[in-house]
Amino acid sequence: MDRETHEFVPRRSGSFGRASSANSSLRRQSSNLSFAIQHLVDDDVESESISEAGDIGDRALYSRRYSESGRHRFSFDNVIENGVVVPIQEDAAVNTDSPVSPSTLQTISPLSTDAIHPSKDKKKEHEKEAPGLLKYGLCLLSLAIFGILGVLTRYGLQKLFGPHVVGATSDQSYMYPDVPSNMVGSFLMGWFGVVFKDDIAKVSDELAIGLSTGFLGSLTTFSGWNQKMLDLSCEGRWMFAFLGFLIGLLLAASSIVFGIHTAKGFKWLLIRLDTSSNGIISRCTSICNSHERHCLLTGLVVMLLTLGVLFSVFGILAKREFNSHSAEAQLFLACIVGPLGVWIRWFLARFNGRGGSLKWIPLGTLTANILAACIMAVLATLKKTVDTKNFDTVASALQLGLLGCLSTVSTFIAEFHKMMQSKNPWMAYAYASITIGISFILGTLIYSVPSWAKGYH
């Protein structure tokens, strides 16, 4: 009996040792795999956040709980079984015949789909919080009105800093005419598109979208920048074209940094001056939330009337000045077609952060800038081919308004800045190279090659 007992005890001890060793190994594997998986998830989240730094289109109108990133993360420990990620669940029932003690072993069960996708109740709640036709219409009107203001401001800065007034910019220099507007727009993007954007959105999503996407996106233009560099390269001034891209990028990047720093200082000053719990933003938010439908209806009527008046005025002025083929005629036509460019860009922005393994690239902004640059080159080529005053006026208006509003530097530079601040700053240079490189190459094929072949000057 003693012998049997003596032989029995080591067997239990050995079994317990193997169980402890197996459990310890499983925990270590779980911890390592959990860390690796969490690291991948964090990188994925950062990539998506970077791509959404500038604009996310109409997704911004949805509930903040879902629209801010559209991500659903899982934070429990995981292991991999047969190539599938599965969670470790404690206190689960185990087979009592197992040589491992039930109290020390954690069992593996299939991964719950709620960890990756929102539940049906959450989806229904999300659908209920989706913006209505009223809010969507107000946002479109806001984009149109602010887009027109952006066109007017860009035109004014071109004339102010052009050769006839200040003389800082020129069509024949790497300091192209849109340098001032791109700098001013990037600076203001640091204020209203980065630092104060969330605060403005608490008062009104439409105002935040109108300021950043509508006004600042239309104040700055990538297609005009690219076309001026194409003009220089077409004339054989390749070094000027290179310097134009380099200096333009550096000036815009410096402007948004300066804007962010000054905006943060101003925000700190506001907080110090308004120490009460009900600050200016809080009071405005409270008023808008308590009378949301009334505010939406009032805003819709006011903006609809405003846009109608603007279209009427610019239409009358364009008709009167069209036969003169002046720069003013081009401007008035540009203000009429500008909102269409803003709306297209806003729609394309919904694809930012939606690119699978390439979600770090803002596909919406990239598409808008390249598309506008290519159409700009087509119109520039047609202007030389057709060579009539009427066509020149219409084409120039489309370039200034539609394509100037379709492309943007402020959003592009906001995304560039966000990438520079990330763990992978190389993404900023890759994104800038892709945008500028593709636009310039396609523009060369569309504009420069026909100009060289036909001998246009």
C-alpha positions as CSV (number, residue, x, y, z in Angstrom):
1,M,0.0,0.0,0.0
2,D,2.8,2.3,0.9
3,R,4.5,1.5,-2.3
4,E,1.4,2.3,-4.3
5,T,1.0,5.5,-2.5
6,H,4.7,6.3,-3.0
7,E,4.4,5.7,-6.7
8,F,1.1,7.6,-7.0
9,V,2.2,10.9,-5.5
10,P,5.0,11.6,-8.0
11,R,2.7,10.9,-10.9
12,R,0.3,13.6,-9.6
13,S,3.2,15.9,-8.9
14,G,4.5,15.4,-12.4
15,S,1.1,16.0,-13.9
16,F,0.7,19.2,-11.9
17,G,4.2,20.3,-13.1
18,R,3.4,19.7,-16.7
19,A,0.1,21.5,-16.3
20,S,1.7,24.5,-14.7
21,S,4.4,24.5,-17.4
22,A,1.8,24.3,-20.1
23,N,-0.3,27.0,-18.5
24,S,2.7,29.3,-18.1
25,S,3.7,28.7,-21.7
26,L,0.2,29.4,-22.9
27,R,0.1,32.7,-20.9
28,R,3.4,33.8,-22.3
29,Q,2.3,33.0,-25.8
30,S,-1.0,34.8,-25.2
31,S,0.8,37.8,-23.8
32,N,3.2,38.0,-26.7
33,L,0.5,37.5,-29.3
34,S,-1.8,40.0,-27.6
35,F,1.0,42.6,-27.6
36,A,1.7,42.0,-31.3
37,I,-2.0,42.1,-32.2
38,Q,-2.6,45.3,-30.2
39,H,0.5,46.8,-31.8
40,L,-0.9,46.1,-35.3
41,V,-4.3,47.4,-34.3
42,D,-2.8,50.6,-32.9
43,D,-0.8,51.1,-36.2
44,D,-4.0,50.5,-38.2
45,V,-5.9,53.0,-36.0
46,E,-3.1,55.6,-36.4
47,S,-3.0,55.1,-40.2
48,E,-6.8,55.7,-40.4
49,S,-6.6,58.7,-38.1
50,I,-3.8,60.2,-40.3
51,S,-5.9,59.8,-43.4
52,E,-8.8,61.5,-41.8
53,A,-6.8,64.5,-40.5
54,G,-8.0,66.9,-43.1
55,D,-11.6,65.9,-44.1
56,I,-13.9,62.9,-44.0
57,G,-16.7,64.3,-46.2
58,D,-20.3,63.7,-45.3
59,R,-19.2,61.1,-42.7
60,A,-18.6,64.0,-40.4
61,L,-22.4,64.6,-40.1
62,Y,-22.9,61.3,-38.3
63,S,-22.8,60.7,-34.6
64,R,-19.3,61.5,-33.2
65,R,-19.3,58.1,-31.4
66,Y,-19.0,56.4,-34.8
67,S,-17.9,59.1,-37.3
68,E,-14.7,60.2,-35.6
69,S,-12.8,57.2,-36.8
70,G,-15.2,54.4,-37.8
71,R,-13.1,52.0,-35.9
72,H,-14.1,49.2,-33.5
73,R,-11.2,48.0,-31.4
74,F,-10.9,44.9,-29.2
75,S,-8.8,45.1,-26.0
76,F,-9.0,41.6,-24.5
77,D,-6.2,39.1,-24.6
78,N,-5.9,36.9,-27.7
79,V,-4.2,33.9,-29.0
80,I,-4.0,32.4,-32.5
81,E,-5.4,29.0,-33.2
82,N,-5.2,27.5,-36.6
83,G,-4.4,30.9,-38.0
84,V,-7.5,32.5,-36.5
85,V,-7.4,35.1,-33.7
86,V,-9.4,33.9,-30.7
87,P,-9.8,35.4,-27.2
88,I,-8.9,33.7,-23.9
89,Q,-11.8,33.5,-21.6
90,E,-11.4,32.8,-17.9
91,D,-13.7,30.8,-15.6
92,A,-14.9,28.7,-18.4
93,A,-15.9,25.0,-18.0
94,V,-13.2,22.5,-19.0
95,N,-13.1,18.8,-19.4
96,T,-12.4,17.2,-16.0
97,D,-10.6,14.4,-17.7
98,S,-7.8,16.8,-18.8
99,P,-4.5,16.3,-17.0
100,V,-4.4,20.1,-16.4
101,S,-6.2,21.5,-13.4
102,P,-9.4,23.4,-14.3
103,S,-8.6,26.2,-11.9
104,T,-5.4,27.0,-13.7
105,L,-6.3,26.6,-17.3
106,Q,-8.0,29.2,-19.6
107,T,-9.9,27.8,-22.5
108,I,-10.1,29.1,-26.0
109,S,-13.3,30.0,-27.7
110,P,-14.2,31.5,-31.1
111,L,-13.8,35.3,-31.5
112,S,-17.0,37.2,-31.0
113,T,-17.9,39.2,-34.0
114,D,-18.9,42.1,-31.8
115,A,-15.2,42.7,-31.2
116,I,-14.8,43.8,-34.8
117,H,-18.3,44.8,-36.0
118,P,-20.9,46.8,-34.0
119,S,-23.9,44.8,-32.9
120,K,-27.3,45.1,-34.6
121,D,-28.6,47.4,-31.9
122,K,-25.6,49.7,-32.3
123,K,-26.1,49.7,-36.1
124,K,-29.8,50.6,-35.6
125,E,-28.8,53.3,-33.2
126,H,-26.3,54.6,-35.7
127,E,-28.9,54.7,-38.5
128,K,-31.2,56.7,-36.2
129,E,-28.4,59.2,-35.6
130,A,-27.7,59.6,-39.3
131,P,-28.2,63.2,-40.6
132,G,-31.5,64.0,-42.1
133,L,-32.2,65.8,-45.4
134,L,-32.5,69.1,-43.6
135,K,-29.0,68.9,-42.1
136,Y,-27.5,67.5,-45.3
137,G,-29.0,70.3,-47.3
138,L,-27.7,72.9,-44.9
139,C,-24.3,71.5,-45.1
140,L,-24.3,71.7,-48.9
141,L,-25.4,75.3,-48.8
142,S,-22.7,76.1,-46.3
143,L,-20.1,74.6,-48.5
144,A,-21.3,76.5,-51.5
145,I,-21.4,79.9,-49.8
146,F,-18.0,79.5,-48.1
147,G,-16.6,78.1,-51.3
148,I,-17.6,81.3,-53.2
149,L,-15.9,83.4,-50.4
150,G,-12.8,81.2,-50.9
151,V,-12.7,82.0,-54.6
152,L,-13.1,85.7,-54.0
153,T,-10.4,85.8,-51.4
154,R,-8.0,83.7,-53.6
155,Y,-8.6,86.1,-56.5
156,G,-8.0,89.1,-54.3
157,L,-4.7,87.7,-52.9
158,Q,-3.6,87.0,-56.5
159,K,-4.2,90.6,-57.5
160,L,-2.7,92.1,-54.3
161,F,0.6,90.2,-54.4
162,G,0.8,90.1,-58.2
163,P,3.1,92.1,-60.4
164,H,0.8,95.2,-60.6
165,V,0.5,95.9,-56.8
166,V,3.1,94.3,-54.4
167,G,5.0,92.4,-57.1
168,A,5.8,89.4,-54.9
169,T,4.5,86.8,-57.4
170,S,4.5,86.2,-61.1
171,D,3.5,83.7,-63.8
172,Q,7.1,83.6,-64.9
173,S,8.6,82.8,-61.4
174,Y,8.7,79.9,-59.0
175,M,6.8,82.3,-56.7
176,Y,3.6,81.5,-58.5
177,P,0.4,83.6,-58.1
178,D,-1.3,81.2,-55.7
179,V,1.6,81.2,-53.1
180,P,-0.1,83.8,-50.8
181,S,-3.5,82.1,-50.8
182,N,-1.9,78.7,-50.1
183,M,0.0,80.2,-47.2
184,V,-2.9,82.1,-45.8
185,G,-5.2,79.1,-46.2
186,S,-2.7,76.7,-44.6
187,F,-2.2,79.1,-41.7
188,L,-6.0,79.4,-41.1
189,M,-6.3,75.6,-41.4
190,G,-4.1,75.4,-38.3
191,W,-6.7,77.6,-36.5
192,F,-10.1,76.4,-37.8
193,G,-9.2,73.0,-39.2
194,V,-7.0,71.7,-36.4
195,V,-7.1,73.5,-33.1
196,F,-10.6,75.0,-33.0
197,K,-12.4,72.6,-35.4
198,D,-13.9,70.4,-32.6
199,D,-15.0,73.4,-30.7
200,I,-16.7,74.9,-33.7
201,A,-18.3,71.6,-34.5
202,K,-19.9,71.5,-31.0
203,V,-21.7,74.6,-32.0
204,S,-22.5,73.6,-35.6
205,D,-21.2,70.8,-37.8
206,E,-22.2,72.8,-40.8
207,L,-20.1,75.8,-39.7
208,A,-17.1,73.7,-39.1
209,I,-17.4,72.0,-42.5
210,G,-18.1,75.2,-44.2
211,L,-15.0,76.9,-42.8
212,S,-12.5,74.1,-43.3
213,T,-13.8,72.3,-46.4
214,G,-15.6,75.1,-48.0
215,F,-13.7,78.3,-47.4
216,L,-10.1,77.1,-46.7
217,G,-10.3,74.3,-49.3
218,S,-11.4,76.8,-51.9
219,L,-9.0,79.5,-50.8
220,T,-6.1,77.2,-51.6
221,T,-5.6,75.4,-54.8
222,F,-3.4,72.5,-55.9
223,S,-4.4,72.4,-59.5
224,G,-3.4,76.0,-60.1
225,W,-0.1,75.4,-58.4
226,N,0.6,72.3,-60.6
227,Q,-0.4,74.1,-63.8
228,K,2.0,77.0,-63.2
229,M,4.8,74.5,-62.7
230,L,3.8,72.9,-66.0
231,D,3.9,76.3,-67.7
232,L,7.4,76.8,-66.5
233,S,8.6,73.3,-67.5
234,C,7.0,73.7,-70.9
235,E,9.1,76.8,-71.4
236,G,12.2,74.9,-70.4
237,R,12.5,76.4,-66.9
238,W,12.8,73.0,-65.2
239,M,14.7,74.4,-62.2
240,F,12.1,77.0,-61.6
241,A,9.4,74.3,-61.7
242,F,11.4,72.2,-59.2
243,L,11.9,75.2,-56.9
244,G,8.2,76.1,-57.2
245,F,7.1,72.7,-55.9
246,L,9.8,72.6,-53.1
247,I,9.3,76.2,-51.9
248,G,5.5,75.9,-52.2
249,L,5.5,72.8,-50.0
250,L,7.8,74.3,-47.4
251,L,5.9,77.5,-47.2
252,A,2.5,75.8,-46.8
253,A,4.0,73.3,-44.2
254,S,5.5,76.2,-42.2
255,S,2.3,78.2,-42.4
256,I,0.1,75.4,-40.8
257,V,2.7,74.9,-38.0
258,F,2.7,78.6,-37.3
259,G,-1.1,78.6,-37.4
260,I,-1.4,75.7,-34.9
261,H,1.0,77.3,-32.5
262,T,-0.7,80.7,-32.5
263,A,-4.1,79.1,-32.3
264,K,-3.0,77.1,-29.2
265,G,-1.7,80.2,-27.6
266,F,-5.0,82.1,-28.3
267,K,-7.0,79.2,-27.0
268,W,-5.0,79.1,-23.8
269,L,-5.7,82.8,-23.4
270,L,-9.4,82.3,-23.9
271,I,-9.5,79.6,-21.2
272,R,-7.7,81.9,-18.8
273,L,-10.0,84.8,-19.5
274,D,-13.2,82.7,-19.4
275,T,-12.8,80.6,-16.3
276,S,-16.5,80.0,-15.7
277,S,-17.9,76.6,-16.4
278,N,-20.3,78.1,-19.0
279,G,-17.9,79.5,-21.5
280,I,-18.7,81.0,-24.9
281,I,-18.7,77.8,-26.7
282,S,-20.7,76.0,-24.0
283,R,-23.4,78.6,-24.1
284,C,-23.6,78.6,-27.9
285,T,-23.7,74.8,-27.9
286,S,-26.5,74.8,-25.3
287,I,-28.6,77.2,-27.3
288,C,-28.2,75.3,-30.6
289,N,-28.9,71.9,-28.9
290,S,-32.0,73.1,-27.2
291,H,-33.5,74.6,-30.4
292,E,-31.8,72.3,-32.9
293,R,-34.6,71.9,-35.4
294,H,-35.5,75.6,-35.3
295,C,-31.8,76.6,-35.8
296,L,-31.6,74.2,-38.8
297,L,-34.7,75.5,-40.4
298,T,-33.6,79.1,-39.9
299,G,-30.1,78.5,-41.1
300,L,-31.4,76.6,-44.2
301,V,-33.7,79.5,-45.2
302,V,-31.1,82.1,-44.6
303,M,-28.4,80.3,-46.5
304,L,-30.7,79.4,-49.4
305,L,-31.7,83.0,-49.8
306,T,-28.0,84.1,-49.5
307,L,-26.9,81.6,-52.2
308,G,-29.8,82.6,-54.4
309,V,-28.8,86.3,-54.1
310,L,-25.1,85.5,-54.8
311,F,-25.9,83.4,-57.9
312,S,-28.3,86.1,-59.2
313,V,-25.7,88.9,-58.7
314,F,-22.8,87.0,-60.2
315,G,-25.0,85.8,-63.1
316,I,-26.0,89.4,-64.0
317,L,-22.4,90.6,-63.7
318,A,-21.0,87.8,-65.7
319,K,-23.5,88.4,-68.5
320,R,-22.7,92.1,-68.5
321,E,-18.9,91.6,-68.5
322,F,-18.7,88.5,-70.7
323,N,-18.2,90.3,-74.0
324,S,-15.4,92.3,-72.6
325,H,-13.5,89.1,-71.8
326,S,-12.0,90.7,-68.7
327,A,-10.6,89.1,-65.6
328,E,-13.8,90.2,-63.8
329,A,-15.9,88.2,-66.2
330,Q,-13.8,85.1,-65.4
331,L,-14.2,85.8,-61.7
332,F,-18.0,86.1,-61.8
333,L,-18.3,82.9,-63.8
334,A,-15.9,81.2,-61.4
335,C,-18.0,82.1,-58.4
336,I,-21.0,80.4,-60.1
337,V,-19.3,77.1,-60.9
338,G,-17.1,77.1,-57.8
339,P,-19.6,75.4,-55.5
340,L,-19.8,72.4,-57.8
341,G,-16.1,71.8,-57.2
342,V,-16.5,72.0,-53.5
343,W,-19.3,69.5,-53.5
344,I,-17.4,67.0,-55.5
345,R,-14.3,67.3,-53.2
346,W,-16.5,66.9,-50.2
347,F,-18.0,63.8,-51.6
348,L,-14.6,62.3,-52.5
349,A,-13.4,63.1,-48.9
350,R,-15.6,60.3,-47.6
351,F,-13.1,57.9,-49.0
352,N,-10.3,59.2,-46.7
353,G,-9.3,56.5,-44.3
354,R,-10.9,53.8,-46.5
355,G,-8.1,52.1,-48.4
356,G,-7.4,48.7,-46.8
357,S,-3.6,48.3,-46.4
358,L,-3.2,51.8,-47.9
359,K,-5.6,53.5,-45.7
360,W,-2.9,55.9,-44.5
361,I,-3.2,57.5,-47.9
362,P,-6.1,60.0,-48.0
363,L,-7.6,58.6,-51.2
364,G,-10.3,61.2,-51.4
365,T,-8.0,64.2,-51.2
366,L,-5.5,62.5,-53.5
367,T,-8.2,61.8,-56.1
368,A,-9.6,65.3,-56.0
369,N,-6.1,67.0,-56.5
370,I,-5.0,64.7,-59.3
371,L,-8.3,64.9,-61.1
372,A,-8.4,68.7,-60.9
373,A,-4.8,68.9,-62.0
374,C,-5.5,66.7,-65.1
375,I,-8.7,68.6,-66.1
376,M,-6.8,71.9,-65.6
377,A,-4.1,70.7,-68.0
378,V,-6.8,69.6,-70.5
379,L,-8.4,73.1,-70.4
380,A,-5.0,74.7,-70.8
381,T,-4.3,72.7,-73.9
382,L,-7.7,73.4,-75.4
383,K,-7.2,77.1,-74.8
384,K,-4.1,77.0,-77.0
385,T,-5.9,74.8,-79.6
386,V,-9.2,76.7,-79.8
387,D,-7.7,80.1,-79.3
388,T,-10.9,82.2,-79.1
389,K,-11.7,84.9,-76.6
390,N,-15.1,83.4,-75.6
391,F,-13.6,79.9,-75.0
392,D,-10.7,81.5,-73.1
393,T,-13.0,83.3,-70.8
394,V,-15.1,80.2,-70.0
395,A,-12.1,77.9,-69.6
396,S,-10.3,80.4,-67.4
397,A,-13.4,80.6,-65.2
398,L,-13.6,76.8,-64.9
399,Q,-9.9,76.7,-63.9
400,L,-10.3,79.5,-61.3
401,G,-13.7,78.3,-59.9
402,L,-14.5,74.7,-60.5
403,L,-11.0,73.2,-60.5
404,G,-9.6,75.7,-58.0
405,C,-12.3,74.6,-55.5
406,L,-12.1,70.9,-56.5
407,S,-8.4,70.8,-55.5
408,T,-7.0,71.9,-52.2
409,V,-3.7,72.6,-50.5
410,S,-5.0,73.3,-47.0
411,T,-6.4,69.8,-46.5
412,F,-3.4,68.3,-48.3
413,I,-1.0,70.1,-46.0
414,A,-3.1,69.2,-42.9
415,E,-2.7,65.6,-43.8
416,F,1.0,66.1,-44.5
417,H,1.5,67.7,-41.1
418,K,-0.3,64.9,-39.3
419,M,1.9,62.3,-41.0
420,M,5.0,64.3,-40.0
421,Q,3.9,64.1,-36.4
422,S,3.2,60.3,-36.5
423,K,5.5,57.4,-35.7
424,N,6.2,57.1,-39.5
425,P,7.1,60.5,-40.8
426,W,8.2,58.9,-44.1
427,M,4.5,58.7,-45.0
428,A,4.4,62.5,-45.3
429,Y,7.1,62.5,-48.0
430,A,5.6,59.5,-49.8
431,Y,2.2,61.2,-49.8
432,A,3.6,64.5,-51.1
433,S,5.7,62.7,-53.7
434,I,2.7,60.6,-55.0
435,T,0.4,63.7,-55.2
436,I,2.9,66.0,-56.9
437,G,4.6,63.3,-59.0
438,I,1.4,61.8,-60.5
439,S,-0.1,65.2,-61.1
440,F,3.0,66.6,-62.8
441,I,3.6,63.5,-64.9
442,L,0.0,63.3,-66.2
443,G,0.0,67.1,-66.7
444,T,3.2,66.8,-68.8
445,L,1.6,64.2,-71.0
446,I,-1.7,66.1,-71.4
447,Y,-0.3,69.7,-71.7
448,S,3.5,69.9,-72.2
449,V,3.9,67.1,-74.8
450,P,1.1,68.5,-77.2
451,S,2.6,72.0,-76.7
452,W,6.0,70.8,-77.7
453,A,4.7,68.8,-80.6
454,K,2.5,71.6,-82.0
455,G,5.0,74.4,-81.2
456,Y,2.5,76.3,-79.0
457,H,3.9,79.3,-77.1
